[in-house]
Amino acid sequence: MMLTWGLAFLLSIGLRVWGQYHPDPFGVQPFLIGLLLFSPSLLLGIWLLGTGFNRTDS
């Protein structure tokens, strides 16, 4: 849990510093929004289909 909080803190600092050097607004493309919205669920679904149904009881 500390690793997650530490990485989030470092990412926050990095984005803050980057924003100070690049003050222009960030234009988000619709493809990027769709990718960020649907890729985690698709990857999790693929992983579950690949490993969840391949279990063999010994």
Secondary structure as UniProt FT lines:
FT   HELIX           2..21
FT   HELIX           30..52
//
